[in-house]
Structures are given as C-alpha cells and as structure tokens.
Amino acid sequence: MGVTLFDRTQRPLGVTEAGKLYAEFCRDVLHRKQEFEVALEQLKSEVESTVRVASIYSMGLSEMGRLQEEFAARFPDAQLRVEYMRPDRIYEAVLDGRADLGLVSYPESGREITAIPWREEEMQLATPPSHPLAGREEVYPWDLNGQDFVGFDEDLSIRKEIERFLRIKGVVVNMVMHFDNIQMIKEAVALGRGVSILPARTMQAEIEQGRLVAVPLRAPELVRPVGIVHQKRKQLNRAAHGFLAMVTETVPALK
C-alpha cells in the first residue's frame, strides 16, 4: 500500500494512523460481507419457496383461485405466482426460465420440453339460451351443419382438432367469428352470434348466470387434453415440486 501499518518501535506492537484507517476498512468489508451472505440466503430461500406458473386463459380466475387456495393451505411457507398467456407464449416462458411450469391444452413434449398429462375435458356445444338447440338433451355432430359458428384462431391446436372432428363427421359450419381465447368466444355466443364447441368445465359460471347453455355432444372421442410442461434439464425447486404433486394428487411434504 506504500504506507507503514505497524509501529514496531513500540512494545507491544503498535498501529499507525494508516494502520487504524486500514483496520476500519477491513471491519467495514467484513460487515458488508456478512450482510451480503444474509441477503443471499434470504434470496435463495425466496426462490426455493416460489413457483411461477404460466397458464392458458381458460383455466380461469375461478379455477386458478381454487388451486392457489389449496396450494396456500398445503404449503403455507411457499408462494404461487400465476401469469396468463397464449399457449405458444407459455412454451417460450418455460424455455427461457420465466416460468417454472406451464398449464397448457394439447400438451406436447419436445427436445427441451417434458409434457405431463393432467386431465381430459369433455367438449360440449355452447349455445345462447334462445337457440333452437339449447333445449335438446344432446346433439349429434350433423346437427351443426350450416350453423353459425364462433371458433378459435387458426393457429391454435383446439381449432385444428375441432375442424378435424367436423371434417371427419362430414359437418360444415359457417365460421362467423374467431378469437384466441375461450372468454371472448363465450361472450360472442352469449350475445347470439353463433354456437361453439368448448370444454364443459369452462362454461360453468355463464351457465349459472343463465347466459349460456351447454348441450352434451354425442361425440365421446372429442376431448380437450390439458397437461403440465416444464424444461427437461431444469431442476425444479421444492415449491414447483409441491405444486406439480398437488395437481396430480400425489402430494409430498416440502422439505
């Protein structure tokens, strides 16, 4: 340092003014190091106890709210953060680390993605209460021939699956509107713009409000698979493991 820190002419050894200044600096460095270590441990704890989930819109605030309540009850020391996105954005968020887990329909595994099947949702015909088909106990695919239809955007898997189903059944509908999420489709149907085919569980609130009628569709093969995706090589933290176990109904304790 170019200065004398110790006065060796004294007995016992003395400290020069420069030495005292350096000793104060060292005490400050050690104190800052201790603060850093405490803050780092706190950050590690927060990361370990937080799971970030990206979800399709149709999971809805009601269903996701139920999952959040159940997660909080089972794992009170952990946090669940949810963001709603289009399916393609969910895969992007999982791949770039913005989300630990993704809840998607028609889940697909890939080179870097693992897809875990969760459930298959029954698809039913959605109609406004005033529609002629609303009073039926069930409808057959050919009952939809020529009907005004509100569908999904062309790039979504659910649109492709419904179109494939109708094509196999020889049914031609009149596509009047299309949207990228179920909520907008339900609104359009409730306003009388046409009928649609939607997962039955996504229509419960509108049915209770008397705004929609869900009619069983005589097509048991038409279902919407829902699954959970995550990075293959990413080590999930304990909160993510807890959420994953909860939704698949095999719940371990968080350690």
N, C-alpha and C positions, 0 to 999 in steps of 0.2 A: 504493500500500500504506500510505501515511500515515507512512512512515519514510524516513530517508536511507540509501541503499545504498552510496554512494560518498563518500569524503572527498577533496574537490577542493582542499583546502588543501595537500595533500602533492604532491610531485614525486618519483617518478611517482605517478599516481593511486592512492589507497588505497581499501580496502574497510572499511566499518564493521562492527561486530559483527552488525548486522541484515543487512548485505550478505553476510557469511560464512554466516549461517544460511540466507539465500535461495539462495546458491550450492550449499550442501549439499542443499537441497531439489531444486534443478534436476538435480543429479547423480543423485539418487535416482530422479527422474522418468525421466530418460533411460535409466537402468539397467533400470527396470521396463518401459519401452517396448521395450527390446531383448529382455528376457525374454519379453514378450508376443509379439513378432514371431517369435521362435524357436519358441514353443509353438504359435502359429497355423500356421506352416509344417509343423510336425510333425503337427498335426491334419489339415491338408489332405492330407498325404501318406498318412496312415492311411485317410482317407475314399476317396481315389483308389485305394488298393490293397485295398479290401474290397468284396466283392459280397454282398449279402443276398438269399437265395433263400427264397421260401416254396413249399413243396412239398406235394402231396397225400400222404396217408399211404401209399398203395400203392406209391409209389416205393421205400419200404422202406429200412431202415438199410443193407442189403447193397448195393443199387444206388447209393444216395446215397454210401455209403462209398467205392465204386469211383470215382464221379465226383470226390469230394474228393481221393482219392489221385492221380488223373490230373491234376486241376487243380493240386495242390501240386507235382507233378513238372514240369508245363509252365510254371507261373508261380510259382516259389518265393518271390518277393517279395510275392505277393498272398495275401489271406485269403478263404475261402469260409465264410459263416455261413448255416446252414440251420435253418429252423423249419417244422414240420409242421402243416398246418391243413386244415380242410374247404375245398372248392373256393370257396364263396361268401366265406369269410374271406380267401382268397388274393387275390381281386379287390379286396377292401377294403384289404388291406395294401399292394397295389401302388398303389392310387389315393391313399392317404393318406401314401405315402412311407416306410412301414415296411419295405417290400421293394423291391428294385430289379427283380427278376424273379420270375415265378411259374410253377411247373410244374403244369399242370392237365390233366385229361381233358376231352374235348369243348370245346376252347378256343373262345371267342367274342370277336370284335372288337366294339368299341363306340365311342361318341363320344370317349371318352378312353383307350381301351384298344386296343393293337395285339396281335393274336394271330398267332404264327408256328407253322405246323405243324411237328411234330418227327417223329413216327412213328405207325404204326397197329399196334395189338397184337391178335394173334389171340385170339379168345374160345373157351374150351373148357368142357366140362362137368366140374365138380368133384364128386367123389363120395368117400365113405369107402371103404376097400379092400374092405369086406364087402358093398357094394351090388351088386345084380344087374347093373347097367350097367357096373360097374368093369372087367369082363373083356372088354368089347366093344372092337373095333379102332376103331370110330367109331359115333356115334349120329346119328339123324335127329331133327329137331325134334319130330315126332309121338311119338317115344319118351318124351318128357317129359310127355305127357298124364296128368294125375292124380297126378303125383309131388309128394311133399312138397318144398317149395322154400324155400331161405333166400335172401332178396333184400336189396336196398338200400332205404334210406329213400325215401319217396315224392318228396321234393323234389330228389333227385339226378338229374342227367342220365342216368347209366348205368341207373338204374331205369326211366326213361321209355323209353330206347332198347330195353332188353330186353323190356319189356312190349309195345312196338310190334312188335318182331320176333315175339314169341309170338302176338300178335293176328293179324298177317298170315298166320302159318302155321296159324292155327286151333287153337292149343295152349292148354289151360287147366291151370295148375298150382295146387297147394294151398300158398299162401303161409303158412308156419308161423312164420317169424321174419323180422325185417328189422333191419339195422344201418346205421350211417353210414360204415363203413369196411370194407375188404376183410379186414383181420386178424381181426375178430370173425366175419365170415362164414366164413372158413376154419376157425376154431375150432369153430363150430357144425356145419359139415359133417363135420369130423373126428370129432366126438362122435356122429355118426349122426342128427342132427336133420333132415337132408334133403340134397338136392343143390343146386347153384347153377351159374350161368354166370359165369365170371371170366376175366380176362386170363391167358393161359397162363404168361407170364413171372413173374407174381406168386405162382405156386404151387410154384416150383422147390424151395425149402427143405423144404416139407412133403412133397413127393414123394420127395425124397432120404431123409427121415426115415421114410418108409413110412406117413405119417399121412393122405395124400390120394392120389387117383388122378385124373389129368387125361385125359379122353377127348376126342379130336377131335370137333368138332361139324360135321356136314355142312351148313354154312351159311357159306360164304366171305364173304358180304356183312356178317356180323356182326363188327365190329371195334371196338376202343376207340381213338379218336384221342387222342393226347397232344400238347400243344403248350406253348409258352412265351409268357407275356403280359408286357407292360410298358406304362408310360404313354407315350402318343403324343408328348407335348410335353416329356417329361423327357430331359435329356441324360445318357445312360449314361456312367459313369466307365470307366476303362480296364480295371478288374478285371471289371466286368459285361460289357464287350465281349469280354474274353477267355473268360469262361465261356460266353457265348452262342455264340461261334465254336467253342468246343470241342465242345459238344453237337451242333452242326450240322456238325461235322467240317470246318470251314474255319478253321484256327487261325492268326491273325496274331500277331506278336510284340507284347508290351505295351511301349509306348514312354513 
